[in-house]
């Protein structure tokens, strides 16, 4: 059921779609291209009549007093159906700026005219390329001549650059003045933009203007206006990317070469999947920053840079990808694809491009290593840890509680261990978490979990990873437990779940076999019925830490005559059962992390069958979904990123000049991974079936982890080839260990190539 807020956004989106279908046609946009001013005054009035210009304006100013969500619902539709009229510049940026100023007769009159379309108002504030905020070195001066204000100076990159009644010009003070476009002493030089619009340079030589306001409120109003405009741009860029991807997928399905659709080509399918991942990442980012803005959990400047950076990069990537997929026709004027590419170029560049906002976001957030934060709360850890209503606790307070617990309880000598430790090394930490009730943060409370919401779960994970907490043997916690909660019988839940919580049972996973890795339907380990038991024979491989486990959950073939996927069952077994042998395998890092498990007439009770005989394939898919959620967790990337940050801080004089630019991009990759993870985690929390698109989470998470780990090795320079711990910012860690760990994550849980195949087939529905 939709909330009132969601219904309002949907109504604005549908209304915008209906209006733009007739108003924003490709033919009209092409006809306007290169003309002066590049848009229609009657069309602009029609846009204003829709009420879009007043969405964010306060009640007392005659506006609708709605939110960024409704505004973005409109601008995303504009991205899909490009509008020649300068809505973001004249309908959002200028209007929001005026609304943010204190009331005055001049300000009130201009705001009303801007909202109704009686005047087209521009905002002239920027003087140099690359400026993202008002410069303290502004050269635009204001003086008084014969009792009137006159302006001298030059403003650049002014949008709209033509067809305006005047500009709101920022000058010394800071102050803002109304400058009519036809005033004496004003010289306007217009520059044609690639999408057919115009940008202006406005030179003023003692140009008469009217003072609107002077004081710090001017700077605050400009910051708000620019940040809101950037978020609106991001939604527009996302709309462009969505539309272009839809066009491209349709082309891949229908364009035939060599007797088959080109979309049947696996190489093109994988490129299409990567494009889809980028679009979904941008969508998750926009959704997340709008949520954070509603909750007032982050400042608007931080949110705007994050989302502008992501959506600008994605829109440019997708439009270029689409042109390549369409071939030569994509580069012709008659084909509409070029409209979106050129529009994306302009929107991505104005008010700061992707790289500028990546660096601005880093500067604004100044991500300091949280593991060094001293205890800042007097809250009693035990009292707080035992309370049940976690979601009512403010996030900042929740994080302080988690930090305090880690400082008090975690073994200091085992922080940031470079590899997964064995059960005997981590048992005391597992039991400490279990005693405190923190061992299963995502499980429902009724089964001994914390039942954290996705946002609280992400905060929990981030604090653990930033601290460098131990990784536990967690197959029972993150895979089997959620599966039994959803698919197990009441008896199975009552028997097995408490033993996972207490650490009495430690589980490993038996899926892969020597000839059945990602292709699980080819598995051959058999379980033949023998009275009340099964006799299990066969072999499992790549079974993580089986030598430490007490039990294994596995897929077995219970009907050799059935089709491959129909004769599989899901079975639980005690590893102490006679006939089961475990042999560790030493991995590339020299650690015995993986194992082979052999079954020779091992007798397993039928009570351990989950989901019914020959029903294992459905169970397997559900568990793979949980596994992809787990592998898609941002925790490994967060930990590697915190180490990378520490290296950059301590080695500031030795790192390469582009280090922080690379770090800023990786930082946003992790933030948007968190947004994606939260969306899929909500499915699990609500007990819903995970959609096939969960594969994109696994891909993005593991490849982000690999990128960060590779950068970490590069950043420590000579030490990137040395297998020993280094000490940075008070933390000892092995800089090579994350890369060694990341290398296999793109393989296990179904290789990323297999994930791309699944997405191409079941989500994008490309031809096979």
Secondary structure, DSSP 8 states (H G I E B T S, - for coil): ---HHHHHHHHHHHHHHHHHHHHS-HHHHHHHTT-SSSS-HHHHHHHHHTTGGGSSS-GGGTS----HHHHHHHHHHHHHS--SS-IIIIIIIHHHHHHHS---HHHHHHHHHHHHTSS-EEEE---STT--S--TT---EEEEETTEEEEEEEEEEESS-SS-SEEEEEETTTEEEEEETT-TTEEEEEEE-TTS-EEEEEEEEEEEEEEEEESHHHHHHHHHHHHHHHHHHHHHHHHHHHHHHHHHHHHHHH-EETTEEGGG-HHHHHHHHHHHHHHHHHHHHHHHHHHHHHHT-S-HHHHHHHHHHHHHHHHHHHHHHHHHHHGGGGGSTTSTHHHHHHHHHHHHHTT--HHHHHHHHHHHH----GGG--------HHHHHH-S-GGGS-HHHHHHHHHHHHHHHS-GGGTT-SS---HHHHHHHHHHHHHHT-S-TTS-GGGT-----HHHHHHHHHHHHHHT------HIIIIIHHHHHHHS-HHHHHHHHHHHHHTS--EEEE--BTTBSS-GGG---EEEEETTEEEEEEEE-S-TTGGG-SEEEEEEES-TTS-TTTSEEEEEEETTSTTEEEEEE--TTS---EEEEEEEEEEEEGGGEESSTT-HHHHHHHHHHHHHHHHT-THHHHHHHHHHHHHHHHTTTTS-TTHHHHHHHHHHHHHHHHHHHHHHHHHHHTT----TTHHHHHHHHHHHHHHHHHHHHHHTGGGGG--SEEEETTEEEETTHHHHHHHHHTTTTS-HHHHHHHIIIIIS----
